[in-house]
């Protein structure tokens, strides 16, 4: 789906670049070696997690599964929520085009999927798995998500920030 046709795209035509509150999700896709899948994003040019916002009449789980398929080519087989992030210190983001958002993101982990990674598309310049102790430059709130994921792995506790 083209951005201009999406829920956020239609909303942006009405409000311009003003700050909007955006529900959404991010997902940590972890392989058997404990590495996480990152995408080099076409909008920021740096690395982030697969993520996105729900479209009309779409649940949180449907939304993140669709986003993963669109951005990576993978079909999510397992979806486990581990946290929720809405802290304005991390979640107010200005996009390169000037759009401002305050993200409210349900955070998921997936360790089971099928399919083949696409190497690039409209949203992803590249896709690669990285060790948690060797991450590239990342979008700050996505790096924060990985910090929350590590805390979840250590404690088993749902992370709320």
Order of alpha helices (4+ residues) and beta strands (2+ residues): alpha-beta-beta-beta-beta-alpha-beta-beta-alpha-beta-beta-beta-beta-alpha-beta
